[in-house]
Amino acid sequence: MPDRGGGPTGPRIRVGRPSRRVRTLLMTLGVLAVLGMVFTMFAGFWTEWLWYRSVNYSSVFTTTLSTKIGLFLVFGLLMAVSVGFNIWLAHRLRPPLSAMSMEQQNLDRYRMGIAPYKKWLLLGITALVGLIAGASASSQWRTWLMWVNGVSFGQKDPQFHLDVSFYAFDLPWYRFLLGFGFAAAILGLIAAALTHYLYGGLRVTSPGARATAAATGHLSVLLGIFVALKAVAYWLDRYGLAVKSSDFKATDSWTGLRYVDANAYLPAKTILFCIAVICALLFFATLWRRTWQLPVIGFGLMVLSAILIGGLYPAIVQKFQVQPNEQAKEAPYVEKNLKATREAYGIDDSQVTEYPGVAETKDQAKLRDDVAGAASIRIMDPNIVSPTFQQLQQIRNYYAFPTNLDVDRYAKDGKEQDTVIGLRELNYAGIPKRNWINDHFRYTHGYGVVAADGTSADSGGRPAFTESDLPSKGDLGSYEQRVYYGERTTTYSIVGGPQKEIDYSDDSGEKTYSYQGDSGVNLENPVNRAAYAVAFGEPQILYSGAIGEGSRILYNRTPKERVEAIAPWLTIDGDAYPAVIDGRIQWIVDAYTTTNGYPYASRTTLGDTTADSLTATNDQRAVVAQQNQVNYIRNSVKATVDAYSGEVKLYQWDTRDPVLKTWMKAFPDTVEPRSEISGDLMAHLRYPQDLFKVQRELLTRYHVKDANTFLSGSEVWQVPDDPTNKTGDAVPPYYLSMKMPDQDEQVFSLTTTFTPNGRDNLSAFMAVNADPGTEDYGKIRVLKLPTSTTVSGPKQVQSQFNSQQDIAETIRLLRGGDSEVEYGNLLTVPLDGGLLYVEPVYVRGGGLKYPLLRKVLVTYGGQTAFEDTLEQALDKVFGGEGTPVEPPADDGTDEDEGTTPPPSTEQPATVQEALNDAQAAFEAGQEALKNNDWEAYGQAQKDLEDALRRAEEAQPGGAGGARSNPSASPSSSPGSTPRSNG
């Protein structure tokens, strides 16, 4: 750009130059600093490439990287050219500087100051805006890939009759382009206006015209482009109404058009589009008219129309048309929302049936026989017995089990049984001496599977292990037991080199091992070692003698980390679980495809709907959601991670999901077809918990299909709080092999309960078939309880347990000394029209650091039993010997649990004697526990039961006169450690 300025340059001032040695030193330091920065960036890129290549998913890295680079270059260049061209054009259109005013004289010194650097300044400004725009655009790589690879849903929205793919794949990209266009127009307008002002094209205080004709034309075109983009925005906003979220009386996550949207906002957007087009043409016309009068009038009209037509008119329609007759006006749109939401979350085929809630058969013996067929009742709570696994099967301090164990199915004697399973993973906190070699070279892996029957315990209340010891042995046969990849393995290990690893220890001493797999990245290359030394901030990797031929570095070792890195377009379930498959330990990871662009489907926040009493206390069970708000979700991928080799495989599970098909086009050959799933793997797949929790939350409102019922809110349910604790968190769903009324045999299921909104009685029971080996896998069945009668919900049942005087007294005695009582999962099982509730009770104390199963609570049809074993409790309930329970009055308010009352001092002597005997028996049992004398403990338990029975019979009314005490609540006493199910 030629300089039209001028003037004296002033005297030159000579400044002393630094010596040649100093200049050389500074130059050397500068070069080293630049090289260091370059190598740091290179190290991050190189290690990431090496990792993707090591897991055989380098195409994911290259596709993602090339897409980001392409978007960065294209949109960065477009923004730079747009801003740079407008600056250049404004400078070229500058007027000759003659008869300069005071304003121009003040600006002249700035023009003179930048005159020698105009080219560099132009390049700097354009480069800066280009870098910012390019970086912003590169973050939209998912949006670009979904747009360019999008496939049809085969479903159309009910308003505009466009395929759902337009809203899920196309509209987000169009909105990005529109946002980029607005940014380019605004930045170009600002840059052009400043340049025109600097060189006299625009004047603020000078006499005469405020703008030259050239400046007027230039800025008018830019304003016309801005208004034209606003017209496009108004047009896209019409379609955006189908995926717009708003608060509505029926739900705070309403999505889609309502009456006011279809009859006020939609025509308003169309009118505003037409006004904006006319206004843009008026701005373009200034190239010939050279006046802003008409464009300014048009722009003012557009702003006024936006206020009146886009704001005031819809408010009038809502106030005077909708509110007086809201139900009739909104019903057609609610029906569209109901249909779309049920389809988007996969709950459209849910089967809701009426269920009486009370037993239909009076034959107690038959009911007792039917229990075994109704469910395989799991009394081993996987979220309580982890400390027991730890104490009995840890073997070495550098091993540990997860806080929450998992439930799976394994065959024994030709019959499948629910099994509680956990891996003996590496526990870094238990390493005897912590240093770099021990942490990363010697202690590198866990060892073995530990499993127990979920439906039984041994005579001492401990798990009945089916796989145990070190090395593990039992029903699972022979398999590779080393666990290099697991949920607790969060740091890197360097294996396979000259440094031997600790394998495991037995009676003969410590065994060593050297990793034989091909997982990880080879560190023989000095460039690789230097890159990892920089990337991990660990210089010893570069020069340590423990690294040599065959050394490999393992990292990204948790199952969720590996699957997320390989498939960054998936949302991962919060609970990966292990299974022994074909002689290997495999982590099974459920993954979801999601979108928030399904028209008319209400949105949900994954972090909220998947939270429960387990995720509140265990970070490993929380969902890692890339898209926090979604209104479409599918369990489209099942992934496996080999615990030894770290090999990751992705399998297509939902073969009809268009979102997965889109990603499979974008990342070909990363997802294997469903037919590649082996029979052994299929036997261990299950319905995922997080999807179930999302669906159950939606079903609290969307179980109804009638718009008027939905609007009235009379059928709204809620997921009850966990009754075994006072945290206020939702009860988790639990896995259980059971039979619903319309099923012929038990199937592995995932179940939950519902209560009416704001009340504690039971409103529904929900179960989904979680066994993929059956025909109706994924079938959701909901048993709806009658509203005319009151059926006790989980909290009320827990309160009934706590209010029984003999139960409360027994628990008080069990809690004596330093013992703690822990309540297990409250299981609900449909049985002959009624509901059977079962809750295991554990005791931790008497010198023991782990919980043991001591009692089982059972209630059915108003009869309650609290016995040492499940069989005894069932026999008592169905033998007519259980304690009758009157359900608490349901007044619509939450029932607060009190504390166990102290024994009355006015009891008859016989009662007091019996209680004294019970106390003595309890103390004898505690002493037996300390001595690990299980025979003496069993005798003490019998004496305790006999004493409590005598105390009950001695009260007025005999055995049947035990009165309900609503204030009794052993779960609220100090020392109790409530837990919930898994």
N, C-alpha and C positions, 0 to 999 in steps of 0.2 A: 504494500500500500504506500504510494508516494506521500511524502510529507509536505503539506502546504504551510506549515508553520515556519518559524525562523527566529531570528533574534540572536543577541550575543550569547556566547557560551560561557563567558567569564574566564578569569585566570586559572591556569592549571596549578594544582598543588601536588608537589612531588612527595610521595610517601615512601619511607624506607622499606625496601623489600627484604623478606626473610632470607637468611643464608641458604645456600644450595643444599647443605646437609639437612637443614630443618625442612626445606621443601621436599626433599627426598623422603625423609622420615614420615612427614604428613601424608605424602602420596602413597607410601607403602601401607601405612595404617588404614588409609581410606580404601585401598584395594583389598586389603585383608578383611575389612569390615563388610565390603560388598560381597566378597567371596563367601564369607561366613553366612550372610543372609541368604545368598543364592543356594548354598549347600543345605541350609536349614529347610528351605522350601523344597529343595530336591529330595531331602531325606523323607519328608512327609509324603510326597508324591511317590517316591520309589518304594517305600515300605508298604504303602497301601496297594500298589500294583503287585508287589511280591506276594502279599497275603491273598489277594483275589486269585492270583495264578496258582497259589498252593492249594486252594479249595476247588480249583477247576471251574471257577465262575468269572474268568477274566472278561467275558463278554459283557457282564453287568458293569464292570468298571469302565470299559472302553465306551459302551453305549452311553452311560451316564456322563462321563467326562466329555465325550465328543458333543453331546447335546448341550451341556453347559457352555462349552467353548463356542459352539456355533451361535447360541443365543447371545452370549456376551459380545461376540464380534459383530453380529448383524445389528443388534439394537444399540450397542455402544456406538457403532459407526453411524447409524441413522441419527442418533441424538447429537453426536458431534457435528455431523454435516449440517443438520438442521440449525443448530445454534450458530455454528461458524459461518454458514451461508448468510444468515440474517445479519450478523455483525458485519460481514464483508459488504453486503448489499447496502446496509445503512451508511457505512463509511463511503461507499462509492457514490451514494445519492446525496452526500453532504453539499450544502450550498457554499459558494465562494465567500470568504470572510472579508467583507468590506464594511466600512463605517461601523466598526464594532461598538456595541453598546457596553454599558458597565457590566452586565451579566456575562457577555461574551469575553470581556477582558479578564474577568475573574476565572473563567474556564480556560483561558488561553494557557495559563501556566501548567494546567493539568495536561493539555494537549501537547505542550512542549516536553513535559516530563516523560510521557509515554512514547513520544515520537521515535526514539531510537530502538524501542523494544516492541513495536506494534506487532510485528510478525510473531515474535516469541510469546507475546501476551495472548495473541489470538490462538496460537497452538496450545498454550497452557490451559486457557479456558475451555476450549473444545475437548482437549484430552481429559480434563477433570470431569466435565459433565458426561463425556463418553464412558469413562471408567465407572462412574456412579450408576449410570443407566444400564451399562452392560452387566454390572454385578447384580442389580435388581432383576434384570431379565433372566440371568442364568438361574436364579432361584425358582423360576417358573418352569423348570424342565419337566416336572410331572404334568403340568397343564398342557405343555406342548405335545408330549408323547401321547397323552390321552386324546388330544384333538386329532392328531395326525393318524393315530391307529384305532380310533373309536369304531366300535361295531354297534349294530342296531340292537336295541332291547326287544324289538318286536311288540312294543306297547306304546300307545299314544296317550298324551294327557287329555283330559276331558274338556279343556277350555279352548286351546289353540289347535288341538289335534296334530301335534308334532310328536315325533318319536322321543322317548325319554332320553335317548342318547344326545339330543340337542341340548338338553338342560344339564346333563351329567358331563358331557365332553366338550361341546361346542361353545355354549354360553360362557363358561369360565375363561376360555381363550379369547373370545370376543371382548369380554370385559377387560382383560389385560391389555389387549390392543387399544381399546378405547382409553384406558388410563394412561398408557404410554403416549397416545396422541395428545391428550390433554397436557401432559407434562412437557412434551416437545413444543406445543403451541404456546404455553405460558412462558417457558424459558426463552423461546425465540422472541416472543413479544417483549419480555423484559430486557433482553440483550439488545434488541433493535431500538427500543425506546431510549435506553441509556446512551447508545451510540449516537442516535439522532440528537439527543440533548447535548452531548459532549461536543458535537461538531456543528451545532447551530440549526439543525433541522427542526428541533422543538425549542420553543422559547417560553419561559414562565413569566418573566418580568419585563422583557424588552417590548418596546412599542411595535405596533403593526401586527401582522398575522402571527398566530401562535405556532403554526406549523407550515412548513413548505409543502407544496403540492406533492413532491416526491415522498416526503415523510408521511403525509396523509394517506397516499395510496398504499404505501408499504404496510403501515400499521393497520389500515382498514382490511387489507387482505388477511393479515394474521388474526384480526378480530373475527373476520368472516369464517376463517377455518375453525376458530374456537367455537363459534356459535353453531357451525355445521356439525361439529363433534357433539355439541349439546343436543342437537336434533337426533343424532344417532343414539345418544344416551337415552333420550325420551322413548325412542322406538324399542330399544332393548329392555327398558324398564317395563314395558308392557308384558314381555315374556317373564321378566323377573318376578312379576306378581305371583306366578305359579310356584315359585320356590322361596317366597318371602315369608319370614317368620314374624309372628306378632303375638301379643298377649290376647288371650280369649278366655271367657269365663269357664269354659270346659277344660282348658289346658293352657299352661304357660309356654308351650312349645309348638303352638299351632303353626302350620305351614300351608300355604296355598291361598287362593282367592276366597274372600268372603263376599257377602252381598254388596257391601260398599266398594270393594275392589272391582267387582265386575260391572257395577252400575254407576260408579263415580270416578274412581281412579283410572280405570281402563280407557273410557272415553276422554278423560282429562289428558292422559298421556298422548293420545292420538292428536288432540287439538293442539297441545303444546309442541308436538313434533312439527305440525304444519306451520305454526307461528315461527318456530326456530328456523325452518327452512327459508321462509320469506325474509326473516331478519338477516340471515346469512347472505342471501342474494342482494339485499340492500347494502350490506357492507362491501360486497364485491363490486357493486355498481359505482362506488366512489372512485374507482379507477378512471371513470369517465366523467362523473359529475363533480369530483374534487370538493365535495362537501359532506360533512358528517351529520347533517341535519336529519335526513330520513333514517339513516342507520341508528342514530341515537334514539329517535322516536320509536323505531321498531324494537330496539333492545329494551327500552322502558316498557313497551307494551308486553314483551315477553316476560319480564320480571313481574309485572302486575298480574298477568294471566297465571303465572306460576303460583302466586299468592291466592288469587281468587278461585281459579279453576282447580289447581292442584292441591290447595289446602282448605279453603273455606267451603267450597261446594261439597267435598266428601264429608266434612264435619256436619253440614246441614242434613245431608242424606242419612247419616248415621243417627242424628238426633231425632229427626222428624219422620223418617220412614222405617228405620230398623228397630230402634228401641221400643216403640209402641207395640210392635208385633215381631219381636226378635226370633222367636222359635220358628215361626212360619217362614220368615225371610231367610234365615240361615240354614234351615234344614237341608235344602238341595246341595249346598256347599259342604255341609258336614258329612253328608253321604259320600261325596267324592273324597274327602279327607279320610274317612273311615276305610274306604276301599283301598286307597293308595297306601296308607300307613300299614295296613295288614299285609299287603303284598310286599312292601319294601322291607319289612322285618321278618318275612317268612312265617307269619302267624295267621295267614288267611285260611289255612286248612285246620286250624285248631278245632278240636272237638269238645264242645261244652255240653255236658249232660247233667241232668238233675240228680242229686244224691240225697237220700233221706237224712243221713247223719246219725241214725239210730238203728240198732240191730233189728233185723227182720226175723231172725231165728231165735227161739227161746231155748233150744236144746244146747245147754252149755257144753256138754261133752262133744257135740258136733263142732261147735265153735272152736273148742280147744284143738280138735284135730285139724281144722281148717287153717289154723295159724301157720303151720309149716308150709302149706301151699301158697299162702298169701304173700309171704316175704321171707327172705333169708335175713333175719334181723341182725344187723351189725352192732355188736356191743363194744367193739374195739374202735374208739374214736381216734382217727388219725391225727387229730389236732391236740390230743392230750397225751397219747402214749409215746410221743417222740422222746421225752426224758427217760422213759422206761427202756426203749431201744438203746438210748445213749448209755445208760448205766449197765445194761446187761450185755450189749453187743458192740460197744465202742472199742473194746480191747486195748487200744492205745490212745493216749491223749491227743495225738495228731490226727485222729479221725473224728468225724462228727456227722450227725444226721440233720436233715432240715427241720426247722421248727414245726412245719406241717407236713406229715407224711401223705402218701397218695393211696387211693383205692383203685384196685384193678381186679381182673378176673384171671384165675389160673385153675387148671383142671387138676383134680385129685381123685384117684380111683374112678376115673372116667366121668366125673361130675364137676362142673364149674363151681367155684366158690369165690365169694368176695374176699379179697386179700388186701391187707394193709402192707405197703411196701415202701422201702427207703434205701438209698445208697449210702454206703460208708465212705463219705467224701473226705477229702483232705481238709484239715482244720489248722490253718496257719497259726492261730493263737496258741495251739497246743504243741508247737514244735519246741523241743527241749531247749535249744540254744539258737536264738535268732541271729543270723548273719546272712550276707548276700549269697554265699555258697549253699547254706542249708535251705534258705527260702526259695532259691531258684534252680538249684541243681540236684540236691539230695532228696528233698521232700517234694515230689512232683505229682503224686497221684493218690487217689483213694483206692479202696479195695473191697469189692464184693457187694452183693445184694443181701439185705435182711428182710424177711417177709414173715407175716403171721396171719393166721386165720382170722378173718374179721368178725366171725360169728361166735367165737368161743374164747375162753381163757383157761389157764390151768388151775389147779386146785388152790394155788396161792394168789390168784388174781392177776398173774402175769400173762403176757401174750403167749398164745400157743404158736411158737415159731415153726414155720414150714421151711425156712431157709435161714441158716445162722452159722455162727462161728467164723474163724479166720484161718485159712481161706474158707469162704462160705460153702456150705454143703446142705443138701436137703432135696426138696421135690423138684427143683428147677434144672437138675442135671448139670452137664458140663457146659461152661461158657467162659468167654474171656472176661475176667473179673476186674481188671485194672480200669480205674476211672480217671482218665486224664481230662475229661471235659464234663463239667457239672455245674449246678446252680451256685455252689459255694466257691468255685474256682475262678477268682477274679483277678489274679495276677499272672504274669508270664512265667514260663519254665523253659530252661534250656536243657535238652535231653539228647541222648544218642551219641554223645562225645566221649572223651576220656574219663569224665567224672561219672562214677557209678551212682545209681539212684537207690534209695531205700525202698524195697518192694513191700515187705511186711515182716513181722516178727512172730515167731512161734516158740515152742518150748526148746527147740534146738538152737535158737538165736536169731539174729537179724539176717534177712535175705536181701540180696542186692539184685539189681536188674538194670538193663540198658534198653531204652525204647527201640522197638523194632519197626514201628510204623513209618509211613512216609508223610505224616502230617507236618504242618509247620513250614518254616522257611529255613533253608540251608544257610549256615553261617560260615562256611569255609571261605567264601569270597570276602576279601577284606573290605570291598566297597559296601557289601551288605552289613558287615559288622559296624563299619563307621556310620552307616545310615541309621541303624538301630540304636547305636550309642547316642546319636543326636536325638532321634525321635523319642526314645524312652528316658533321655536325660541321665543315662548311666554309662559313664566313660569306661568302666571296667569291661564292658562288652567288647571294647576295641582291643584291649591288650591282655585279658585274663587268659592264663594258661589252662583253665578248666574248659576252654572252648577250643576245639580242634576238629580233626577229621570226623565227619558224621554228625556234628553238632547241629541241632535244629531248635529254633525258637518257636514255642507255642504261645499264642495269645488269642484274644477274643474267644474265651473258652466257655462262657456260659451258653446254654442252648439258645436263649433269646437273642443274645448278642450276635451269634453266628447267623441265625435266620434273618434277623433285621438287616445285617450288613449285606447279605446275599440277595435279599428281596426287600429293598427299602420302600417298596410300594405296598407292602402288606402291614396290617396291624396285628400285633402278636398277642395271643391269649396270655393272661397273667399267670398261668400254672402249667409249666412243662412237667411231664411225668415220665419216669423210667419204666422200661419193660424189657424182659429178656426175650429176644427174638432171634431165632436161627443161630444160637450160640453166641450172640453179642448182646451187650447192654445198649439199648437204643433209647435216647430221649425222644419223646413224641411231643411235637409242638403244634398246636392249632393256630391257624392264621386266617385273617379275615380280609376281604376286600370291602371297601366302604366308599361312599360318596355322600355329599350333602346337597346334591342337586337332583333328587328325585321329586318331581312335581307333586304337590299336595300331601306328601308324606311328612308328618311331624318330626321335628328333630329331637335328638336326645344327646346328652353329654355323657360320653363313655366313662369319664372319670367318676361321675356321680352315680350312674346306674349300675356300675360294677362294684361299687363300694359296699362292704358289709363288715361284720364284726371280725373277720379274718384279715381283710386288707387294712383295717385300721391299726393292726398290731404287727403286720408282716409286710415289709416293703416288696418282698419277692412275689407277693400275690397281687400286686397292683397292675392294672393294665397300662402298657406303654402305647399310648394312642398318638399316631401321627396326625390324625384328623380328630380333634377333640369332639367337635360337633358333627354328627352324621345323621342322615335320615334313610340310609340304606346300608344293610350289612349282610354279608354271606360268609359262612365258614367254607371258603372256596378251596383252601389248600391245607393239606396235612403234610407236615414236615418231620423228618427224623434227623437226629444228630447222633452219630456213633460216639459212645463214651470213651472209646480207646483211640480211634483214628480221627475223630472230629469230622468225619465225612458228613456232608449235609445233602439231603435229597428232598426235593419238593414234589409233591404229588397233587395232580389236579383232582379235587374232591367233588366240587360242584361243577358238573360238565355243562350246565346251562347258563352260568353266570356271565353276562356280557362284560362286566368289569374285568374279570379274570381273563377273558378272551382278548380284551384290549391290551392288557399287560403282557400276555403271551405273544402278541404280535410285536409289541415293543421290545421284548426280551426273549427272542426265540430260543428254544432248546434249553431253557432254564427250568421249566416245569415238566415233569414226566407225566404221561397219561395215567389215568386211574387204573388201567389194566395192569400196570406194573406193580401194584401193591400186592405183596405176597399174602397168602392165607394166614401165615403166622402173625404178620403185622396187622392184618385186618381184625384178628381176634382180640387185639389189645387197643384198637381205636375206640373212641367214645365221643359222646356228644359234649362239646366244650362248655365249661362253666360260664365264661363271660358272655357268650352268645345267649345262653339260657337266662342269665341275669338281666340282659337287655330286653329279651322277649317278655320275661315275667313283669318287668316294670311297665312295658307298653300294654300288657294285658290287663293291668289294673284298671285301665280306662277303655281299651279297645277290644275287650271281650264282647262288648255289645255291638250289634249291627244296626240298631235302630237309631236314627238321628235324634229323635225327640228324647229318647232315654239318655243318650249321650249328653245332650244339652242340659237335661234336668240334673244330672250328676247324682241321681239316686242310686246308681249301681257302681259307683266308684269304689274300688278296693284299695288296699295298701299292703305292702310287704311288711309283715310284723317285725318288731324289734326282736333281737335274740333274747329269748326268755331266760337264758342261763347267766346273763350278766346285766349290768346296769349302765352300759356305755351308750345305749340309745342307738346302736348301729343295727342294720338290718340282719336278719337271720340268714346265714348262707344256705344255698341249696346243698343237698347231699346226695351222693350216689348210693344206690340200694337196689339189690335184686328183688323185685316185687311184681305183683300181678294186679293190674287194674281190673275193674269189674267186667269189662268186655274182652279181656284177654284170657286165653286158655292156659297159659303157663307163665312162670316168672321170666322177666327179662331185666337186664341191667338197665336201670333207670336213673334219671336225675329229677329230684322232687323238691317241692316247696309248698308253702301254705300262704293263704291270703286272709286278711281280716277286713271288715268294712272300714271305710275311712273314718278315723277317729274313735273306733270301738275295738274291743278285744275279742269278741266272739268270732268263731270261724265262719268265713264266707265261701271259701273254695279251697280245693286241693289240686295242685297241678303236677303233672309228671310228663316227662318226655322219654320216649324210647331211646336209650343211649347206646344200644348195641347195634353196630353196623352190619352184623351178620344176620339180622332179621329183615323181613320185608318192609315193615313200617318204621324203619329207623327214622328218627326225627319227628315222629308223629306226636303232637302235643295233645294231651288229654286233660281236661279241666272238669273236676267234679264240683258242681255248684250246689252249695247247701241251701236249704230253704230259708227264706227271710222271715217266715211266720213262726219258726221255732228257734230257740237259742242253742247252738252247739258250741261247746267250749273251744276257744282258740288256744294256741301254744302258751301264751302268757297266763291265761286262766288255769290251764292244766298244771303249769308249773306252780301257780299259787295254791292249787288244790293239794299238790304234793307237799308243799311247805306247810300247809295249814293242818295236816293230819297230826294229831297229838303224838301218837306212837312213832310216826315217821320223824317228826321234829325232835322227839326225845332221843331216838336212835342216832340221828345225825349229830345232835349235841354231844352225845357220848363219843361218837366217832371223831369228833373234832376236839376232844379233850386233849390235854397236854399240849404238845407242839405239833399236832397233826393238822392237816388241811384237807378239806373236802372239795373235790372238783367235780362239777356236773358235766357230763358228756352231752353229745348231741341228742336233742329231743326228737326222736324219730316218729313219724306219723305213717300209719299203714291202714288203707281202707280194708275193712273186713265185714262182709255180710251186711252192708248198709250202714254200719257204724265205723268208728275210727279208733284204732288201737294206738295208744301212745306208749313209747318205751324210751327210758332214759337210763343209761349206765351212770353209776356214781363211783368215783374213785377216791381213794384216801392216800395222801402222801404225808408220811410222818413216822414217828417212832424210831428215829434214826435213819430212815430210808429217805433217799433224795429223789425218788421217782414214784409216780402214782401207780397204785394197784387197784384193779377192779374189786370192789368190796360188796356192792349192792346193785340191784337193778329195780328201778321203779317201773311199774306197769299200771295202766288204767284203761278200762273199757266198759262202756255201758254203766258208768257210775260206780264201778268196783275198782278199788285200788289196792295194789300189793307192793311191798318193799322187802325183797328177799335177797338171799345171797347169790342166787343164780337166776338166769332168765327162765329156765324151766320151772323152777319153784314158784317164781312170781306168776307165770302164766297158769300153772296148776291152781294157785290160790285164787286168782281172779275168776277163772272159768269153772272152778270147783265151788263157787259161791261163798268162799271164805274171805274174799277181799273186803276191805273196809268200804262201806257205801259212802259216796260223796255227793253232797248237794252242790250243784254248780253255783258259783257266786252270782248274785244279781247283776244283770247287765244294765247299768244306768247310762251307758254311753261315755263314761269317763274312764281314764286310765286308773288302774288299781295299784296303789303303792304297797310294796311288800314291807312288812315290819321285821322284827327280830324275834327269835325264838323266846317264848316266855320262860321264866324260871319255874321250876317245880313248885307247886303250891305247898305251903307249910301246914295246910289244914287237911291233908289227905288222911284217910284211915291208915291205921298202923300197918295193915296187910299191904297196902299200896306202897308205903314208905319202905317196908322190908324188901319188897320186890325190886324197887328202884335201887336200894342199897346193893342188892345182889347183882343188878345190872351194872352198877358202877364198878363193883369188884371184878365182874367178868370182863368189862372193857379194859380195866387196868391190867388184868392178866393177859389179855390179847395184845396190848401194847408192849408188855414185857417180852412176850413170845416173838413179836416182830423184831425187837432189838436183837434177840438171840437167833433170828432166822429159824425158829422152831415152828414149822408150818403145821405140824400135827397138834401142838399145844394151842396154836392160834385157832385152828379149826374147832377144837373143843371149846375154847373160850367164846367163839362166835355162837355156837349152839347154846351155851349157857346164857349168853346175852339175850338171844332170841327167846329162850324159855322164860327168863326173868321179865322181859318186856310183855310177853303174853300174859303172865300172871298179874302184872301191874294193870294191864288193860281189863282183864276179867274182874279184878277186884274193884273197879270203879262202878258207880251206879249205872245200871243199864247193861252191865256185862260187856262181852266182846262186841256186841252190836251197838253199844252206847257210846262209842268214841265220838266225841263231838268235834265239829270243825272249828278250828281256831284261826280266823283269818289273819291274825297278827303274827302267826308263826311263820318265820321265813329264815331258814338256816342259811340261805344263800347270801343273806345280807350281813351275817355276822363277821366280825373281824377274823382274818385268817383264811377265809374261804377264797379260793381261786377259781372263779367261774371260767369256763371255756365254752366253745361252741363247736359245731360239727364241720366236716370238710366235704 
